[in-house]
């Protein structure tokens, strides 16, 4: 499933959350009736027709990534892009919820048991990441991301329910510590840095196809030039001086070909920039299931959480990439939870090691 939402959908959700009435007219147009305060903050009329197309329509306001409106969206979030909210407390059937924990948690090389259950207060961070992928073309988008600030479990999604925003009580949440927020944002950014290139797979495949096509065209053009020069060298009656000039010409052709191909590779090289656009710190009171993870002689308590926003268990995090892939493993030294991709052997020396313990650098060969 494609997890990257359109800019139109994200802006619609943000405006709706801020009290506007929004109506999607088509894939390029959004009508919005804004409260007076929101209208002043964004510096647009209370009734506005927003255009998300690169070609602006008459009577609409430009809402593309390069627009003044897009930059103004940041003003909707206090304190440098952050705002605080909470969700109403719920009555949880802990016994019923706990029955599903064995189905949702599993390790390939470790065991666990449930130690205790409690309902405590903690925070989720809903982050909107903007990404810009630049090559010979430009691809932009927004990735909404929900991160558990306590155990760093993360979910990137596209069609999260609008109720997620509707049920929030704006400004009612408890402020999280600066260190906690920084750690959460860094973890979310690490995960986004893995997710976004995966979501750009079609874009990257298109770049590779066009690069290979253009390299083939350049290669064939210069090879044909070389064939003509080689024929001239083989002609009877050519003097040694003529042959030497032609051979020098061959060298020049080969050098030009290499330079043209290098220019093409540089032209199609892909650069991806990711930045958090805005974030909502959501205070919750929810069940925490403390599991005791055992790996050989080591053990560790870990807080598995039930997500009251999505009404499901949070997935376990990978404590290195924060974008779990495949199954879960537990390392010997510190009982880190890591996914199959981050627990694979070193490609250089074959040693299997925990990338969370060693910061992604093999302890044996340093690669």
Order of alpha helices (4+ residues) and beta strands (2+ residues): alpha-beta-beta-alpha-beta-beta-alpha-alpha-beta-alpha-alpha-beta-beta-beta-alpha-beta-alpha-alpha-alpha-beta-beta-beta-beta-beta
